[in-house]
Amino acid sequence: MKITAITVYQVDLPLKEGRYSWSNGNFVEVFDSTVVEIVTDEGLSGHAECCPLGSAYLPSFALGVRAGLAELAPHLIGLDPRNIGQVNRVMDAALRGHPYAKAPIDIACWDLLGKATGQPVYTLLGGAAQEDVVLYRAISQEAPEIMAKKIEGYAAEGYTKFQLKVGGDANEDIARIHATRAVLKPSDLLVADANTGWTRHEAARVVGAVSGLDVYIEQPCLTYEECVSIRRRTALPFVLDEVIDGTGMLVRGLAEDAMDVINLKISKVGGLSRAKLMRDLCVEQGIPMTIEDTWGGDITTAAIAHLARSTPSDFTFSATDFNSYGTKDIAEGAPRRINGRMTAADRPGLGITPIYDALGNPVARYT
């Protein structure tokens, strides 16, 4: 089997709530997603999606995905997509860094491998470790009372885990955390995610002010070292996300007891191959994970579901159903939330079929 073409689509994903806001005044109203189709000489195609969270969240941006694919694609034509290790080595030799641009190629190869072998991707990633996975709901940054009201609404839909977007004014963030914790059941989990938005002194104030609450603190500051400083000052459970950008930082964080949980974003680390490596290391070392991505629609949600379903439930802190946040379907057969949970399809590959009318005309095709 050989890659004969790589087709690239650009698709806008509007939000049901109209806007998604997080730290430092950042927000997105319409997500710019890139869908990749890898075509082979045996008539099989693999699909993937990459959707950065704007341009000010991680060192990634939507135009960068498509620019990276333009650099990578000429080196990939003629390769066997089932040899995913070789595909990744060729990409790393052709383009240093930019893991988010490589991620959709890697994921589409996993989709192809599943179709070629008649197996769902979760089987290839280690086999089903759970039937379905628990989801969290991200609560966009707004006034404390509005965020509390939204949590009540999503709790009624079956969610039991909530990621509160803080990282703004410290006084308002303290009020946000208190207001939202007050409306939750004792068994519900609340994560205060600052998305690097606090300075060290602000983070110290916040963790002190909420020390008596049942809440997780996530990525309070910009750098790893600042985050570790805050971890040493609080007994609250601690989550790292943005700074855990690959295996090297994960190993360091494990060695230095820097976190209790990580957020494992598939495109941030370069695709399912490296995400599986980090997942397996976390399981070995006893670190639970939120399994997710930066953003996306149906195809991203399918990739998340397959990685999460192949992860033991004890180490799946939560997962994300990004396709429930948007107004646009781009693939048939994608996972759907049922009572705050979702599962991966038993069909070969990712188990999805793109809706080409929704994707529109390709923006690039490489042969």
Secondary structure per residue as TSV (DSSP state, phi and psi in degrees):
chain	resnum	aa	ss	phi	psi
A	1	M	-	360.0	135.3
A	2	K	-	-132.8	147.9
A	3	I	E	-73.9	124.2
A	4	T	E	-108.3	-21.3
A	5	A	E	-160.3	151.2
A	6	I	E	-127.7	117.6
A	7	T	E	-108.5	138.2
A	8	V	E	-121.7	132.1
A	9	Y	E	-120.1	148.1
A	10	Q	E	-115.4	132.8
A	11	V	E	-139.4	136.2
A	12	D	E	-87.6	137.1
A	13	L	E	-121.4	93.1
A	14	P	E	-68.4	156.6
A	15	L	B	-99.2	142.8
A	16	K	T	-62.6	-38.8
A	17	E	T	-83.5	-4.8
A	18	G	S	90.8	-35.2
A	19	R	-	-155.1	143.5
A	20	Y	E	-120.5	119.5
A	21	S	E	-119.2	143.8
A	22	W	-	-141.1	-153.3
A	23	S	G	-64.5	159.0
A	24	N	G	58.4	27.8
A	25	G	G	76.3	10.6
A	26	N	-	-76.3	145.5
A	27	F	E	-157.4	158.4
A	28	V	E	-134.4	139.1
A	29	E	S	-109.7	-35.0
A	30	V	E	-133.1	122.3
A	31	F	E	-83.9	140.9
A	32	D	E	-101.2	104.3
A	33	S	E	-108.7	147.2
A	34	T	E	-114.7	127.2
A	35	V	E	-110.9	133.5
A	36	V	E	-115.1	136.6
A	37	E	E	-121.6	122.3
A	38	I	E	-100.2	121.3
A	39	V	E	-103.6	140.5
A	40	T	E	-120.0	168.3
A	41	D	T	-76.6	-4.4
A	42	E	T	-103.9	11.3
A	43	G	S	86.1	-2.3
A	44	L	-	-93.1	147.3
A	45	S	E	-129.5	146.4
A	46	G	E	-117.1	150.1
A	47	H	E	-131.8	152.7
A	48	A	E	-158.7	169.3
A	49	E	E	-142.4	142.6
A	50	C	E	-135.0	126.8
A	51	C	-	-139.0	93.6
A	52	P	-	-62.5	153.2
A	53	L	S	-85.2	77.5
A	54	G	-	67.0	-155.7
A	55	S	S	-117.3	1.0
A	56	A	S	-120.9	19.1
A	57	Y	S	-101.0	-61.8
A	58	L	S	-120.6	171.6
A	59	P	S	-72.5	66.2
A	60	S	-	-155.2	152.5
A	61	F	-	-158.3	158.5
A	62	A	H	-59.9	-45.5
A	63	L	H	-64.8	-28.9
A	64	G	H	-66.6	-32.8
A	65	V	H	-60.0	-48.9
A	66	R	H	-73.7	-32.6
A	67	A	H	-67.4	-39.4
A	68	G	H	-64.6	-39.3
A	69	L	H	-63.8	-35.1
A	70	A	H	-63.8	-34.5
A	71	E	H	-73.0	-38.9
A	72	L	H	-80.7	-41.2
A	73	A	H	-54.1	-44.0
A	74	P	H	-60.7	-24.8
A	75	H	H	-82.4	-12.4
A	76	L	H	-101.4	-20.9
A	77	I	T	-61.1	129.5
A	78	G	T	96.5	-12.9
A	79	L	S	-77.8	157.5
A	80	D	-	-85.0	114.2
A	81	P	T	-67.6	-16.7
A	82	R	T	-73.9	-21.0
A	83	N	-	-88.9	75.2
A	84	I	H	-67.7	-32.0
A	85	G	H	-61.4	-44.9
A	86	Q	H	-64.6	-41.3
A	87	V	H	-57.5	-43.9
A	88	N	H	-68.4	-37.0
A	89	R	H	-65.8	-40.3
A	90	V	H	-64.3	-42.6
A	91	M	H	-62.8	-42.5
A	92	D	H	-66.9	-31.8
A	93	A	H	-74.3	-32.0
A	94	A	H	-82.1	-28.0
A	95	L	S	-148.4	116.5
A	96	R	S	-79.5	135.5
A	97	G	S	72.8	-152.7
A	98	H	-	52.1	53.0
A	99	P	H	-60.6	-32.1
A	100	Y	H	-63.9	-30.6
A	101	A	H	-74.8	-28.1
A	102	K	H	-81.8	-24.0
A	103	A	H	-56.4	-46.4
A	104	P	H	-65.8	-29.0
A	105	I	H	-66.0	-47.9
A	106	D	H	-59.3	-46.5
A	107	I	H	-65.5	-41.9
A	108	A	H	-63.0	-32.6
A	109	C	H	-67.5	-38.1
A	110	W	H	-63.9	-39.5
A	111	D	H	-60.6	-43.8
A	112	L	H	-65.5	-41.6
A	113	L	H	-60.8	-40.9
A	114	G	H	-63.9	-41.8
A	115	K	H	-67.3	-39.1
A	116	A	H	-67.3	-29.5
A	117	T	H	-103.7	-2.7
A	118	G	T	72.2	26.1
A	119	Q	-	-124.2	146.3
A	120	P	B	-68.9	153.6
A	121	V	H	-60.1	-35.7
A	122	Y	H	-61.4	-30.9
A	123	T	H	-66.6	-42.1
A	124	L	H	-66.6	-28.1
A	125	L	T	-84.7	5.0
A	126	G	T	132.6	-8.5
A	127	G	-	98.1	159.8
A	128	A	-	-64.9	123.0
A	129	A	S	-106.6	-12.3
A	130	Q	-	-158.4	155.7
A	131	E	S	-77.8	-38.2
A	132	D	S	-148.5	169.1
A	133	V	E	-124.5	148.1
A	134	V	E	-79.0	136.7
A	135	L	B	-103.6	153.2
A	136	Y	E	-109.7	161.9
A	137	R	E	-119.3	125.8
A	138	A	E	-81.6	132.6
A	139	I	E	-109.2	109.4
A	140	S	-	-56.8	146.2
A	141	Q	S	-70.5	118.5
A	142	E	-	-147.2	-167.6
A	143	A	-	-62.6	149.3
A	144	P	H	-52.9	-44.0
A	145	E	H	-68.7	-32.7
A	146	I	H	-69.8	-41.8
A	147	M	H	-64.7	-39.5
A	148	A	H	-63.8	-40.5
A	149	K	H	-64.2	-40.6
A	150	K	H	-66.0	-38.4
A	151	I	H	-61.5	-42.2
A	152	E	H	-59.7	-41.2
A	153	G	H	-65.2	-44.2
A	154	Y	H	-72.4	-30.2
A	155	A	H	-61.9	-35.7
A	156	A	H	-67.3	-20.1
A	157	E	T	-88.4	-0.4
A	158	G	T	110.1	-5.2
A	159	Y	-	-70.6	143.1
A	160	T	-	-126.4	-2.1
A	161	K	E	-129.4	134.2
A	162	F	E	-134.5	135.1
A	163	Q	E	-109.7	110.1
A	164	L	E	-90.0	123.0
A	165	K	E	-81.7	109.4
A	166	V	-	-116.6	-142.8
A	167	G	-	82.0	22.2
A	168	G	S	-109.0	-137.0
A	169	D	-	-63.1	130.6
A	170	A	H	-60.7	-40.7
A	171	N	H	-63.1	-44.0
A	172	E	H	-66.0	-37.4
A	173	D	H	-65.8	-38.9
A	174	I	H	-60.5	-43.1
A	175	A	H	-65.5	-39.4
A	176	R	H	-59.9	-45.6
A	177	I	H	-66.0	-44.7
A	178	H	H	-64.1	-43.9
A	179	A	H	-65.6	-40.1
A	180	T	H	-77.5	-37.8
A	181	R	H	-61.5	-33.5
A	182	A	H	-66.8	-25.5
A	183	V	T	-95.8	-1.8
A	184	L	S	-92.8	155.9
A	185	K	-	-70.3	154.7
A	186	P	T	-57.8	-29.2
A	187	S	T	-83.1	-12.8
A	188	D	S	-74.2	148.8
A	189	L	E	-104.6	138.3
A	190	L	E	-124.8	128.1
A	191	V	E	-116.7	123.9
A	192	A	E	-94.0	104.0
A	193	D	E	-102.1	108.4
A	194	A	-	-85.0	-11.6
A	195	N	T	48.8	44.0
A	196	T	T	71.0	11.7
A	197	G	-	-81.1	-15.1
A	198	W	S	-97.0	145.2
A	199	T	-	-74.8	170.1
A	200	R	H	-62.4	-41.8
A	201	H	H	-68.8	-34.3
A	202	E	H	-66.5	-43.9
A	203	A	H	-61.8	-40.0
A	204	A	H	-62.3	-40.3
A	205	R	H	-62.0	-47.3
A	206	V	H	-64.6	-49.0
A	207	V	H	-64.6	-30.2
A	208	G	H	-69.2	-39.3
A	209	A	H	-73.2	-22.1
A	210	V	T	-112.8	16.8
A	211	S	T	-62.0	-23.1
A	212	G	T	-89.8	1.2
A	213	L	S	-98.7	159.3
A	214	D	-	-88.8	90.6
A	215	V	-	-149.4	144.0
A	216	Y	E	-91.8	146.1
A	217	I	E	-106.3	124.8
A	218	E	E	-118.8	130.9
A	219	Q	-	37.7	65.7
A	220	P	-	-68.3	-35.0
A	221	C	S	-127.4	172.5
A	222	L	S	-69.9	-41.9
A	223	T	S	-104.7	158.3
A	224	Y	H	-58.5	-45.4
A	225	E	H	-63.2	-40.5
A	226	E	H	-64.6	-41.3
A	227	C	H	-62.4	-43.4
A	228	V	H	-62.7	-37.2
A	229	S	H	-59.3	-43.4
A	230	I	H	-69.3	-38.9
A	231	R	H	-56.3	-38.8
A	232	R	T	-69.3	-15.0
A	233	R	T	-99.9	-2.5
A	234	T	-	-136.1	149.1
A	235	A	-	-92.9	-3.5
A	236	L	S	-68.5	145.6
A	237	P	-	-61.1	147.8
A	238	F	E	-126.9	132.6
A	239	V	E	-118.4	135.0
A	240	L	E	-114.7	143.3
A	241	D	-	-133.7	-80.2
A	242	E	T	-55.3	-37.4
A	243	V	T	-81.1	-12.7
A	244	I	-	-92.4	81.0
A	245	D	-	-104.8	10.5
A	246	G	S	176.0	179.6
A	247	T	H	-62.3	-37.9
A	248	G	H	-60.5	-46.6
A	249	M	H	-70.1	-32.0
A	250	L	H	-63.6	-46.4
A	251	V	H	-60.1	-43.1
A	252	R	H	-62.3	-46.5
A	253	G	H	-60.9	-39.3
A	254	L	H	-64.2	-44.0
A	255	A	H	-66.3	-31.6
A	256	E	T	-101.8	10.5
A	257	D	T	51.2	50.9
A	258	A	-	-86.9	-10.7
A	259	M	-	-161.2	162.0
A	260	D	S	-104.3	-23.9
A	261	V	E	-144.6	149.6
A	262	I	E	-122.8	157.4
A	263	N	E	-97.7	119.6
A	264	L	E	-103.7	100.9
A	265	K	E	-96.8	122.6
A	266	I	H	-61.3	-48.7
A	267	S	H	-73.3	-27.9
A	268	K	H	-60.0	-34.9
A	269	V	H	-99.5	-1.9
A	270	G	T	110.1	7.2
A	271	G	S	123.8	-173.7
A	272	L	H	-69.6	-30.3
A	273	S	H	-62.0	-50.9
A	274	R	H	-75.8	-30.7
A	275	A	H	-63.8	-39.2
A	276	K	H	-63.9	-42.1
A	277	L	H	-59.1	-46.1
A	278	M	H	-69.1	-38.6
A	279	R	H	-58.4	-47.5
A	280	D	H	-65.2	-35.8
A	281	L	H	-67.1	-40.9
A	282	C	H	-62.3	-43.4
A	283	V	H	-61.3	-44.1
A	284	E	H	-60.8	-36.3
A	285	Q	H	-96.3	1.8
A	286	G	T	78.5	30.2
A	287	I	-	-108.7	115.9
A	288	P	-	-69.0	160.2
A	289	M	E	-134.7	142.0
A	290	T	E	-87.7	116.9
A	291	I	E	-97.4	118.8
A	292	E	E	-161.9	-157.8
A	293	D	-	-150.5	-175.8
A	294	T	S	-71.4	-43.3
A	295	W	S	-174.5	-174.7
A	296	G	-	150.1	-174.7
A	297	G	S	-117.4	-137.6
A	298	D	H	-62.7	-39.3
A	299	I	H	-75.4	-41.1
A	300	T	H	-59.6	-44.2
A	301	T	H	-61.0	-37.4
A	302	A	H	-64.1	-43.3
A	303	A	H	-62.5	-42.4
A	304	I	H	-59.0	-46.0
A	305	A	H	-61.6	-38.9
A	306	H	H	-69.5	-42.4
A	307	L	H	-65.1	-41.4
A	308	A	H	-68.3	-40.5
A	309	R	H	-65.5	-26.6
A	310	S	T	-90.1	8.4
A	311	T	S	-108.0	133.3
A	312	P	-	-56.1	142.4
A	313	S	G	-60.9	-32.6
A	314	D	G	-60.5	-24.2
A	315	F	G	-111.7	7.4
A	316	T	E	-101.4	92.5
A	317	F	E	-61.1	-40.8
A	318	S	E	-175.8	177.2
A	319	A	E	-143.2	178.6
A	320	T	-	-128.5	134.7
A	321	D	-	-106.2	76.6
A	322	F	G	-59.6	-29.0
A	323	N	G	-67.0	-14.0
A	324	S	G	-82.4	-10.9
A	325	Y	T	-84.6	-22.2
A	326	G	B	-101.5	177.2
A	327	T	S	-110.0	1.1
A	328	K	-	-125.6	126.0
A	329	D	-	-88.1	132.8
A	330	I	-	-121.1	-1.9
A	331	A	E	-153.8	143.3
A	332	E	E	-86.3	149.7
A	333	G	T	84.0	7.7
A	334	A	-	-72.8	154.9
A	335	P	-	-58.9	146.6
A	336	R	-	-129.2	141.8
A	337	R	-	-69.6	134.3
A	338	I	B	-133.2	111.8
A	339	N	T	52.2	46.8
A	340	G	T	76.3	15.8
A	341	R	E	-137.1	162.8
A	342	M	E	-148.1	167.7
A	343	T	-	-141.2	164.9
A	344	A	-	-92.3	147.9
A	345	A	-	-68.3	151.6
A	346	D	S	-86.8	0.8
A	347	R	S	-74.5	160.2
A	348	P	S	-60.4	149.3
A	349	G	B	67.6	-145.5
A	350	L	T	-75.0	-13.8
A	351	G	-	78.6	19.4
A	352	I	-	-119.0	157.7
A	353	T	E	-128.2	117.1
A	354	P	E	-59.3	145.5
A	355	I	-	-95.6	97.1
A	356	Y	H	-66.3	-29.1
A	357	D	H	-62.4	-34.4
A	358	A	H	-74.9	-31.0
A	359	L	H	-75.9	-29.1
A	360	G	-	79.3	-166.3
A	361	N	S	-74.0	146.8
A	362	P	-	-60.7	147.6
A	363	V	S	-95.0	-14.5
A	364	A	E	-161.7	151.3
A	365	R	E	-145.8	127.8
A	366	Y	E	-116.5	129.6
A	367	T	-	-132.5	360.0
